[in-house]
Each structure stands twice: as structure tokens, then as C-alpha cells.
Amino acid sequence: MADDANLTKVNDFVILTESTCDMPQEMADALGIAILPIRVMVEEREYAHYLDGRELGFHDFYEKLRAGISAKTAAANTEEFIAQVEPALAAGRDVLYLGFSSALSGTFGVGAMAAEQLKEKYPERKIYAVDTLCASFGQGLFVYLAAQQKLQGKDIDAVKAYVEEIRPQLCHWFTVDDLQHLKRGGRVSAAAAAFGTMLNIKPILHVDDEGRLIPVSKVQGRLASIKMLAKKMQETAINPEEQVVFISHGDCEKDAQKLASIIRETIGAKEIIINPIGPIIGAHSGPGTVALFFLGTKR
């Protein structure tokens, strides 16, 4: 009993991330992950995005995008971070904040600033801020893997070291069905979007070592783009049959299931978890996005 008590004391820390992680609410609850909701503006109304979509449902959100309604997102502010973190610190727990890629949002910078402020108020506590350089369910996988280490009894310093070690190996591969959303986000030109749409061209993108979303190649047709995601996994995945693989989608679950079937048949995985892309990421990627996340030899 004494050993168990000591383990609990050593391991008494909270993992915090944002709702951009796109993990299921049930998973976050089961793993004890603290989630900071990020806000999205649709039709002049602001919604806090929670993982269960309680304020704005996933399908409803994508239907609005399909109808031509635009959405805007906003970074969290310092006060929101402090309100989320301070109760844990006041209760004597440490905090490991695993933030949304700083290359895609200003949220991590705000969270890191809040962490520095809280360190002054709680000098006896450990408060670490780690830039995941990840997005969507890739951020979710990063957090999931951190939580697995915590469940194994690792302390906050060991978990921080682990996630920093695996960060360059957390692969993100995306394809989108509609180039117009990438055009709005500045990822492709208006001419390229119009030409690509006419020829049924589907881009393949990934998140690079600096956490940026980068177009890598193009294929013709939806099925070819889904197969290409699996091919990228086949080329770099580390022991895929031992991995939990994450797939997220922009209100196109059948396509996500198709990708999962291809992976099971051609590569293998210990488990595949599928979940919708929330409105914070979906506002930029659009409906019809399919994304694949796993550990590989390189991003």
C-alpha cells in the first residue's frame, strides 16, 4: 500500500491540451485529460468547441460549410488558460501542457505565457509547456501516447522527455475533397483550386517537422487519394501491427472507414480509432477531409 501511495504522489500531474486534439470525449474522460475549449465564430455567433460538440454539432457545422457559410477561429487567451490550470496547481498537482502546433495557431504561445505567470505564483509546482507541433487527431494521438506513459507510472519529467522524443515521428497525412477551403486558407491559389477541381485533383498534405501543413503531392480521384494515405503509412510506419492508429474525417465517415479497411488489409494495426474533425480544424480543412496519424521513422 505504501508503494502505491508513493506512486500516486510521484505521478500526480494533469495533462492539459486544447479541443483542437479532436479526440473523443469518452477517451479524454477515461484518460483524465483536461481539455481547454477553443472558440469558433459561425454566422456571427461564437461557440466554444467541446470534444462532444455540445454547442455546435459536427454534422451541423459541416452542413453550414457546404452551404457556403464561413467560419473563423480564435486563439485562447491567458485568462482561459489560468482558469483551466490553476485549480490543479492549488490542489497540489503539477501540469503538463501539450499544445496545438505553434506553426498553425497562436494558442500555444498564449498557453506558454500563462504557464510562466503561474510558475511565479506556484514556484513549488512543475508546470511544463510542450509544443506538440501537431494538429487535429495527430495532437490527439500525441496526448493519448503521453497518457499511456502516465498510466504506466511515469512521472511528469519522464512523460515530457518521452513526448519530446517521439514528436519528430508523429506522422500526419491528409487529403481534402474540396480545394476551395485550402484556397481560402492560402494553401493553394485560386487558379490552382479551380483547375484542380475541374480535373478532380486531390492534394496530399502532411504536417512537417516544424508543425506546418504542407502540400506534398497530387493524385486524381478520391479513392486514389485515400490509398495514397495508406501508402505513406506503409512507407514509414514503425511496427504498425503494434500501433494504435488514429483517423479523423470532415463529416465523411465512410471514407475514413475505407482508409481503415485498406490499412487492416495491407499494413495491419493493433487498433484503429476513427473520430470526426472538430470545427476548429474543420474551419480550415473543410468537409471531406480524411487524415491519418501514426508513428513513423520520420514525419
N, C-alpha and C positions, 0 to 999 in steps of 0.2 A: 504493500500500500504506500509506503514511504517513497519508493521508486516512482510509482505512478504520480504521486503528488509533485515530486521534483520535476518529472517530465512535463506535467501540466504547467508548472511555473516557468520553465525554460521556454516552453512552446506557446506562451500566452501572448499572441500577437494577432492583429487583424490584417487581412489582405483587403485592400481597397482598390477598386477600379471604377471606370465610368460605364454608363449604359451603352456606349459605343462597342462594347465587347460582344454584343449580340448573342450571349449565351442564354439558354432557357432559364426562366425564373426559378424553376424547380432545382436546377443544377446549382445555381448561386446559393439558394437556401440550404441545400444539402451540404455544400462545401463551406458554408459560413462566410461567403464573400460579401463584403459591404459594397453596395453599388451607388454611385453618385449619378442621379438622373441628369441628362443633358437636354437642353430645350430646342424645340423646332417651331418655326413660325409657318403656319399654313392658313391662307385666306385671312390674314391679319389677326389670327388667333394664335396665341402661344400655348404649346403643350410641353409638359415635362415628359420625356420619354423614359418610361419604366420598362423593364425587361418583359413584363407580361402585357404591355400595350394597353394598360388600363385607361389612359387618357385619349389615346389615338390608336385604334386597332391597325394591325399590319395591312390587312386586305383593304380596308377603307383608305388608308394612306396611299397605297399604290393605285387604287382606283382614281384618286384625285390627280395623281401624276399622269395617269393615262388620259385623263380628261383635259390635260394641258395646264393644270394648276401648279404653280411653282412652290417650292418650299425652301426656307432659309434656316440655317442652324446658327447657334451662338455658343461660344465657349462658356464654361462655367466661370464663376467669379470666386474671389478669395473667400468671401463670407460663406459661400455654399460649401467650400472645402472644409473650412474651420468648423462649421456646424456639423458636418458629417464625421469629422475625425476627433474633435475634442472630447466627446463623451467617453470614447475608448481610452484616451490618454488619462482622463480624470479618474477612470476606473482602474488605472494601473497597468494598462495593456500597451504594448508597442504597436507601431503601424508600418506596414509595407505597402506603399502606394505604387501600383503598376499602371502607368498612364498611357492613354491613347497617343499614338505616334506624334511627336512634336513637329514632324515634317508636314503633317496634314491638318493640324489644329493648334491653336494657342493654349488649349486646355492644360496640357502638361506643364507648361511654363507657369501658369497660374497656380496649379497644384503644388509645384516645387517651391514656389514663393510662399504659399500658405504653410508648407512644411517647415520652412526656415523660421517663419514667425512663431510657429508652435514650439519649435526647439528651444527658443528663448524662454517661453513660458513653462515648458516641461523639460528642463535640462536633464532630468534623471531618466527620461524615456528615449527609446530608439525610434526615430521617425525617418524612414528611408523613402526616397522618391526615385523610381526607376522608369526611364523612358523605354517602353516596350518596343518602339519602332514598328508597332503592329496596328492593325485595324480590323474592325468587324470581328468575325468569329476567329480570326487569327489572334487577335487580342484575347478573345475568349479562351483559345487553346493555351496561350501563354499563361493566363491566370489559372486555368484548370491544372496545368502541369505544376505550377507553383503550389497550388493547394494540395496536390498529391504528395509533394515533398513534405509539406506541413503535417499531413495525416500520418506520414511515416515517422514523425517525431523530430524532424529537423527544426532547428531554431531559426530565428529571423535572419541571422547573418548567413547561415548555410543556405537558406532558400534564396536570399538575394544573390549570393555567389552563383547558385545553380542557374537562375533565370538569366543572369548576365552571360553565363557560359553558353546557354542554348539559343540566345537571341539571334545570332547570325544564321542559325539553322532552321528558324521557323519560317517555312515557305508559305507564301500567299500567291495563289494563281486565280485569276478572274477572267470571265468573259461577260460581255453585255449583249443584249439583244437589240438595243436601240442606241445608235451612235449619237443621237441628239442630246442625250444627257451628258455625255462626255464633252460634246461641243460646248454646252452651257458652262461646264466646269473648266473649260480651257484646255482639255486634254487632246482634242483634235480640232482642226479648223472647220469652218462652216462648209467649205468646198469638199473637204475630205469626208465629212459626215454625210453630205448629200450624195456624193459619188459612191461611198461605201454602202449606204442604204439602198441605192439603186441596184448595186451588184450583189446584195445580200452578204456583204463582207462583215465578218465578226472579229473584233480585235481580241488578242490575248494579252493580258496585262499582269504585272506582278508588283509586289512591294519590295523595293530593293534594300540594300544594306543600310541605307540612311533613312528608311521608313517612308520613302516616296512612292507614289503609284506611277508606274512606268509602263507605257505600251511596249510590248516585246515583238509581236508578230501579228499577222492577219491570216484568217482562213475563210473559205467560202462555205456558208451554211451553218446552221445551228448545231446539228449533230457533230459536224467536224470540229466545231469549237469545243464542245463538251469532251469529245475524245482527246483533243489536244491537252486539256487539263489533266486527264488521266496519264497521258504520255509524259507530261512534265513530272508527275509524281513517280512514274516508273523509272525515269532517268536519274532521280536524285534521292528518293526516299531511303531512309536508314531503317533496315529491318522492318518493312511495312507490316508484316504479319504480327508484329508485337506492338503496333501503334494503335492508339485511338485517333481516328481521323475525323476532322470536322468539315462539314459542308454547309454553306449558307446560301440563301437564294432570295431574290427580289420578287416574291409572290409568284413563284414558278416551281412549286414543289415537285411536279412530275419530272422536270429537267434535272433537279437535284437528285431525285431517286434514280434517274437514268445514269447519272455520273456514278452514284454509289454502286449500281449494278455492274458497271464496267470495271470499277476498281475491285470489287469482290471477285469477278471472273478472271481478271487479267493480272492483278497485282497481289491482292489479299490485304486484309487489315484485321486487327484484333476486334475493333468495333468502329462503326461509322455513325456519327451523330449529326443529324440534319436539323437546322433551325432557320427561321426567317431572318433576313437582314432588316434591322430596325430603321426608322425614319431618319436618323442622324446620318448614317452611311448611305441609306437609300435615296436621300435627297440629292446626292451627287452621282450615284451609280445608276439609279432608275430601276423600273420594273424589268424583269427578265434577266437580272444579273445572277450568275452562278459562280460561286467562289469555293476554292478547295484549300485546305490548310493541313499541314503535316510537318514532321521534322525531316530535313534533308541534309545532304552533305554541304549544300550552300543554298542561299536564297535564290 
